[in-house]
Amino acid sequence: QVKLQESGGGYVQAGASLRLSCVSSTWTFRLKSVAWFRQAPGREREFVGGITWDGASPRYSDSLKGRFTIVRDDAKNTMYLQMTALEPEDTGVYFCAAARSGAKVELTNANDFTDWGPGTQLTVSP
């Protein structure tokens, strides 16, 4: 089983920028489609953004209005989520997820991902 570990969450004020990291334990990370999801208190887990293993452009939730950017560094088995212009509505637990190596996935579908990190908390104050 692939282990994923998120880091970089914290408490910030609205308007700030922050970068989350997700490190994978497997060298096959480069063959996996990966994504970020988030869950706010009292709400369902929602898709933030993701990137497939075959080099296609990242895909993002339309609600983010272009504020977030995903970068993957396969040499480091790491994925990043660069967040700008943070809003209180961005508060939640952020999870990274990875699919089976080489699998065809729908990035927005959490059920297509087999491995999940424990999550990192982000709190954005007004």
N, C-alpha and C positions, 0 to 999 in steps of 0.2 A: 504494500500500500504506500502510495506517495504521501509524504508529509509536506504540508505547506504551512508557512508561518508568516503572518502579517506583522508589520511594525510601522511606526510612524504616526499613529493616532495621537490625539491629545485634545486640549482645550484651547480654542482660538476665538478671536473676535471676528465678527462679520467683516468680510472684505479681505481677510487674510488668505495666504496661499499655504499649501502643505503638500508634502509628498509621502504617499504610502508605498511601502515595499512589500513584496511577497516573494519569499525565498522557497525554492523547492528542493527536496532532498534527493531528487533523481536526476541522473545525467541525461535521461530521455526527455527532459523538459522541452527541448527544442522540437519534439514531435507532438507536443500537446497544444491543443487550443486552450486558452486560459481566459478568465474573465473576472471582473469585479462585480459583486452584488452588495447591496446594503439593506439594512433593516432598521427602520426607525421604531421607537417605542409604540406599541399598539398597532403596528402596520405589518403588512406582509413583506417578505423579502423581495427586493426589486432589482432588476438589471441596471448596472451602471455603465459598463462598457466591457468589450472583450476583443480578443485578437486571435485569429486562427494560426495554426502552426505552419501553414503553407505560404506565409508572407503576404497575405491579403491585407488591405488597409484595416485599421481598427474600426470597430463599430461602437456607437455610443447611444445612450438613451436620449431621445429628442428633448426630454425635459431639462437636460443639463445646459442647453443653450451654448455649447461649445466651450464651457469653462474647464472641462477635464480632458486630460490627455493620457493615453496609455502607451507605455514603451516597454518592450521586452528585451532583455539582454540574455540571450541564450548561453553565452559564454559563462555567465554567472548564475545561470538557472534562476533568474530573477525577473519579476515583472513589477513595474512601477505604475502608480496612479498619481499624476501631477494634477493638483486641484488648485484653481484660482478663484478669486472673487467669491469666497465661501459665504454661504447664507445659512441662517438658522435652520432652514429646511433640509440642509445637508447633514444634520445631526443624525447619528445612528451608528450601528456596528457595521463595519466594512469587512467583507469576506472575499478572499480570493478562492478561485475554483479552477480545477484542471480536469480535462477530459482524458479518456483513454488515448494512448499514443496512436496517432494517425486516424482517429475517428472523425467522421463527418458529424458536425454538431450544428445546432441552431444556437447561436451565442446567447440569445435572450432567454433560452429555456434552461432553467436551473437543473432540470431532470437529466439533461445531457451531460452533466459534469459529475464525475465519480469521486473526486477528492476535494476536500474543503479544508481551509484553515480554520482556526478557532475564532478568528475575527479580531479586529482592533477598533476601539471606541473612538469616535470623533464627536466632539461637542463644539458647536458653533454658537457663541453668545451674540445677542443682538447688538 
